[in-house]
């Protein structure tokens, strides 16, 4: 629909399905984002965006991931709840919250801040509920 595809990687984590699609050109990638973001597939709306990761699971800054996976997130949590907690250790560039699944993904500007989050926020809670914090396997590999 958007252009020729070079590679597709599909997976699942904590009941969340995901897919990375690599196109042969940035023009086709941009077309996929424009045409398919919000597209309904199998009764679910797709979230299509440009991945901040390079091929092989490395971030633009090196081997250490910038994304932290957050599990056991209460269903009434809003993005600002997650952001304010995780900004205590560094600059957050994006929070992707999936309340129905009880998960969130927090992207940091620096991998060092993601590491600090893993070390310093292990006992963190939101709305009295203990969170599970780990490195994200959604690094493109």
N, C-alpha and C positions, 0 to 999 in steps of 0.2 A: 504493500500500500504506500509506503514512504520511499522505497528504493531498495536496491540490493543489500542483503544482509551478509556480513562476513562471518559472524559467530553469534550463537545464542547460548547463554548459561542460565539454567533454571534451578531453583532451590527452594528450601523452606526452612524457617526458623521460628520456633514457638508459635506454630499454627499460622504463620504469615508466609504466604507464597511470594516469591520474587523472581525476577528475570532481568538479566542484563543482555542487551542486544547491541552488538557492535556493527556499525555500518561502514561501508567502504569510503564514504565521504561525509564531511561535516554538513553538507547541504541536505543529504538524506536524513542525517540525524536530526537536524533542525525541523525538517518536514515531519518526522515521526512525532516529535514533541508537539508541534503545532496541531497536527491532525488527530493524534491519539490520546492526548491528555484528557481525561474525563470520559473517554470512550467506554461504553458499557460492553462487557464481555462476560458471559456466563452469569448475568445478574449482578455483577460487581463493576464499579467504575474504576478504570485503570488510572494509576498515577504515573505519568510519564514525564521524566525530567532527565537532564544531562547528568551523568554520574561524575562525581568529583574525584574519581579514582582512575589510575592508569592501568593498563593491561598488566596482568600478573599479580594483582592485589596490592600494589604499592601505591602509596599516596604521592601527591606531587612533591612532598617534602622528604620522602624516603620510605623505609620499610615499616615504620611504626604507624599503625592506623590512627586516623584522627577521629574515628567514630566510636562512640560508646553505645552499647546495647543496654537498655533499661527494661527489665521485666517486672512483673507484679505491680504494674501501675494501676491505681484505682480507676474505675470507669468514669468517674466524674471529674477527673483531672483535666485541666486545660493547659495549653502550650506554655503560658506564662508561669504556671507552677513549676514545670520541668525546667524551663529556661532559668528562672531565678535561683533554683537550687544548684544547677550545674555551672552557672556563671560565677559561683563562689571560688572556683579554681582556675578560671581562665575565660578567654573570649570565645563565646559560642557563635558559630556562623549559621547554624540551622538546627531546628528541632522538628523531627517528624514523629507525630503522636498518632497512635492507632488505639484509641480508647476501647473499641470493641474487642480488641485482641489483648488489651492490657500490656502493651509494649510501647516503647519510644526509642528513637535513635537520635543521639545528640552528636552533632558535628562540631569539632573544635577547630579554631584557626591553626593551632599548633599541636603536634602530636604529644609534646611534653605535657600539655594541659589535659589531654585525654588520659595520659598515664597518671597524672595527679588525681584526676577524677576516680580512676580505678582504685587508687590507694586511699584517698581521703573520704570518699563517699560510700564506702562499703556498708556502713550502718545507717545510711540515710533513709528517711521516711517521707512520704507524702500522704497527708490526711491520716496519719497514724499507721500507715501500712508500710512495712519494710520492703524496700526495693531490691531487686537482683540486678547487679551492675557487672557487666563483663565487656570484653572486646567484642566488637561486631564482626560476624563472619560475612557481612555484606560488603566485603572489600573488593569485589569483582573477581574473585578466584574460587 
